Amino acid sequence: MKKVRLIVFFLLVTFAAMLNTAQAQCSICTKTAGQLGEKRAQGLNSGIIYLMLAPFTIVGYIGFRWWKAEKQNNAEVG
């Protein structure tokens, strides 16, 4: 359990460190952001990253629960 917590902590710290430099724009959004100005472009980029987090969080949670169930089933069988 400590190993899982350490891995999760490491991933969160890494993600937080990379958040400022993340570029989450497609080519159309980049062109639009270039026309909006610096402050609004940063807001658009932050919004894109925010909207991206929900699906990744849901898939990560489902994957973690699946992994945990498989680990428990293997322990019961073996």
Phi, psi and omega per residue, in radians:
M1 nan -0.640 3.125
K2 -1.126 -0.625 -3.133
K3 -1.140 -0.728 3.126
V4 -1.127 -0.749 3.120
R5 -1.100 -0.704 3.123
L6 -1.120 -0.743 3.119
I7 -1.122 -0.794 3.123
V8 -1.082 -0.756 3.120
F9 -1.078 -0.776 3.124
F10 -1.070 -0.749 3.127
L11 -1.141 -0.706 3.116
L12 -1.128 -0.742 3.121
V13 -1.143 -0.736 3.119
T14 -1.099 -0.772 3.128
F15 -1.108 -0.736 3.135
A16 -1.115 -0.645 3.137
A17 -1.214 -0.556 -3.104
M18 -1.561 -0.169 -3.037
L19 -1.070 -0.664 -3.113
N20 -1.201 -0.471 -3.089
T21 -1.764 0.017 -3.096
A22 -1.196 2.395 3.072
Q23 -2.039 1.818 -3.032
A24 -1.921 0.684 -3.073
Q25 -2.032 2.415 2.993
C26 -1.384 3.110 -3.084
S27 -1.136 -0.628 3.131
I28 -1.204 -0.750 3.123
C29 -1.148 -0.633 3.115
T30 -1.103 -0.757 3.121
K31 -1.122 -0.760 3.120
T32 -1.115 -0.756 -3.131
A33 -1.125 -0.592 3.114
G34 -1.137 -0.507 3.127
Q35 -1.473 -0.346 -3.079
L36 -1.382 -0.539 -3.038
G37 1.925 2.934 -2.996
E38 -1.114 -0.874 -3.045
K39 -1.166 -0.772 3.123
R40 -1.208 -0.572 3.105
A41 -1.143 -0.703 3.082
Q42 -1.133 -0.661 3.081
G43 -1.118 -0.725 3.100
L44 -1.100 -0.771 3.132
N45 -1.104 -0.742 3.113
S46 -1.116 -0.683 3.106
G47 -1.117 -0.701 3.111
I48 -1.108 -0.761 3.122
I49 -1.132 -0.727 3.121
Y50 -1.051 -0.806 3.138
L51 -1.177 -0.471 3.123
M52 -1.268 -0.493 -3.045
L53 -1.174 -0.629 -3.084
A54 -1.039 -0.924 3.131
P55 -1.095 -0.675 3.133
F56 -1.152 -0.651 3.102
T57 -1.145 -0.776 -3.139
I58 -1.111 -0.819 3.138
V59 -1.126 -0.691 3.095
G60 -1.100 -0.722 3.124
Y61 -1.132 -0.793 3.126
I62 -1.092 -0.756 3.116
G63 -1.098 -0.713 3.112
F64 -1.120 -0.771 3.133
R65 -1.115 -0.680 3.121
W66 -1.135 -0.805 3.114
W67 -1.046 -0.746 -3.132
K68 -1.116 -0.745 3.129
A69 -1.144 -0.728 3.110
E70 -1.115 -0.698 3.125
K71 -1.110 -0.719 3.127
Q72 -1.198 -0.698 3.104
N73 -1.131 -0.678 3.108
N74 -1.167 -0.601 3.126
A75 -1.206 -0.622 -3.141
E76 -1.271 -0.640 -3.109
V77 -1.303 -0.793 -3.026
G78 -1.542 nan nan
